[in-house]
Amino acid sequence: MAVGITFTNHSIQPKAINPARGRQAINQSVSQPNISLIMTTNKRGFASDNNSGVHPNILNAMASVNGGHTIAYGDDPYTEEAIKLFRKEFGEHVEVFFVFIGSAANVLGIKAATQPYNAVICAETAHINVDECGAPERFSGCKLLTVPTPDGKLTVDLVKKHMHGFGFQHHSQPKIISISQPTELGTLYTPDEVKTLADYAHEHNMYLHMDGARIANAAVALGMSFRQFTTDAGVDILSFGGTKNGMMYGEAVVFFRPELAEGFMYTRKQGLQLASKMRYISAQFSAYIQYNQWRQTAEHANKMAKLLASELKSVPQVTITQSVDVNGVFAIIPKEIIEKLQQEYFFYVWDEERSEVRWMTSWDTTEDDIKGFVSTLKSLL
Ligand SMILES: Cc1ncc(COP(=O)(O)O)c(C=O)c1O
């Protein structure tokens, strides 16, 4: 059943909010927000693409499905429509399940393809290893076998050290190689590199999992469709992210082998990720995919990272440490300026010992943000 999600096409720059009008609208039903707090917390920085708001087109898409009643838990025409759009991108054979957050997409996707006696090989820097509070181990029961890498990327040579003990009852049995595209260090796999890892995994009766929390940034940087470096490169399970690129919430688990999706609806429910009002996730994804919203926002974020890197080239005290392929810039900067700079534009220290920081750009980063940031940084040197 075809459903219409309508929205106006906003330009990338969000309109400044008129606090007075906002207050009037809110006054009708709830108590007044503390506007000065809102103004303070709305200050843009470079901490994370999660810190930015929601693109107006996505908000409009959510509003456009807000009328009337529809069946809950995903049995609604909006969800059907969104899944169709995923199938258009990735292939008719894929199975798609929406969840709330990216960690859940990773954890539940991994759980679907493993037994608790299995192991998952990943980079030491992988989100599943560093930033999911042990949830992959807790929910799947699997052991994570990590690999140090110079740039966040796995290779067959790097993975090999964990590829042993198959059939030996005393060892965890490797079942998944998990990569992030782009990586947590803002680097990218080419489709050939993905395929080499997928082929290697398949030769060993294993699966390739891809954490695509920022998959849109990868696609625009590679100048490719999603399909070219996932379906066509042999990926088996994908976490498809939307939140970091202008959505409010909502990620998808995409299975490229339908047998892996068997029973996944129960796994998702047990994993507490079955949204009752699913239509609001689905409407976001429909707008995001159908109108190429993902491309517009990711292109902009990537462009802003490139601009930041190029503006910093002329600053000898700043050393960029990773290739700037998507929307992150990693750099070593003098320790003594970090705190003062953070007060003006918040960001995270990536590696305290090396004085390495991470600056993330977002769909709403402006050229003025970059110029202001670089000039503040220079003034502190
Ligand atoms: C590489 C990567 N994967 C997954 C996630 C998902 O995180 P969350 O569970 O916060 O949505 C993130 C968020 O920072 C990430 O950077």
The ligand as an SDF file (V2000), in Angstrom:
LIG
                    3D

 16 16  0  0  0  0  0  0  0  0999 V2000
   30.6190    3.7940   15.0780 C   0  0  0  0  0  0  0  0  0  0  0  0
   29.3830    3.8890   15.9130 C   0  0  0  0  0  0  0  0  0  0  0  0
   28.5410    2.8580   15.9620 N   0  0  0  0  0  0  0  0  0  0  0  0
   27.3980    2.8970   16.6480 C   0  0  0  0  0  0  0  0  0  0  0  0
   27.0290    4.0080   17.3320 C   0  0  0  0  0  0  0  0  0  0  0  0
   25.6790    3.9820   17.9860 C   0  0  0  0  0  0  0  0  0  0  0  0
   25.5130    4.6350   19.1170 O   0  0  0  0  0  0  0  0  0  0  0  0
   24.1200    4.8510   19.8770 P   0  0  0  0  0  0  0  0  0  0  0  0
   23.8080    3.5810   20.5510 O   0  0  0  0  0  0  0  0  0  0  0  0
   24.4830    5.9240   20.7980 O   0  0  0  0  0  0  0  0  0  0  0  0
   23.0690    5.2170   18.8870 O   0  0  0  0  0  0  0  0  0  0  0  0
   27.8860    5.1200   17.3560 C   0  0  0  0  0  0  0  0  0  0  0  0
   27.5650    6.3300   18.1420 C   0  0  0  0  0  0  0  0  0  0  0  0
   28.3830    7.0710   18.5910 O   0  0  0  0  0  0  0  0  0  0  0  0
   29.1020    5.0650   16.6180 C   0  0  0  0  0  0  0  0  0  0  0  0
   29.9490    6.0950   16.5890 O   0  0  0  0  0  0  0  0  0  0  0  0
  1  2  1  0
  2  3  1  0
  2 15  2  0
  3  4  2  0
  4  5  1  0
  5  6  1  0
  5 12  2  0
  6  7  1  0
  7  8  1  0
  8  9  2  0
  8 10  1  0
  8 11  1  0
 12 13  1  0
 12 15  1  0
 13 14  2  0
 15 16  1  0
M  END
$$$$
